[in-house]
Amino acid sequence: MSPHFCKVGKIKPNLNKLISLTEFEKRILNFVEDINKVDYPKSFNGITI
């Protein structure tokens, strides 16, 4: 493999896009709340619930 295409050790994370743990927990909590609000029909994908 040519070292011309090697990016190991050259890519750095975008620190502006990193979020704190509390912000991550808030996003997960909001996602779970939104999922719980979804009203599924009695028959979902051919499976009667």
N, C-alpha and C positions, 0 to 999 in steps of 0.2 A: 504494500500500500504506500502510496506516495505521501510524504509528510505535508505536501501542499494542501491536502484536504483534511488534515488532522486538526480537530478543534478541542481536543482534550486539554483542559486547564486554561483555555482561552475564553470560554464563555462564562460570563459572570451573571448572577441573578439580578433581576431588576428590583432593587430594594424599595422603590416607590410603590410597587405592587404588593409587597408583603403586608399582611394584615395581622393585627394582634389576636391573641387567643380569645379574648372577650368578644371581639367583633366576629370572629369565626363561629363562636358559640351562638351569638345572636342570629347569624344567618342560618345556622342549622335549625334553631328553634323556630324561626319564621317559616322555614321550609316544611318542617314537621307539622306545624299548625295549618299551613295551606293544604297539605296533603290530607289532613284529617277533615277539612271542610269539603272535600270533593264528595259529591253525592253520586254513588254508583247505582246503575239500574239493577233490578232484581236478577236479571239474566246478564251476566258479564262474560263475553267471549264464549257463549254457549254453555257456560257453567251456571247452574241455578244456585244462588246463595241462600 
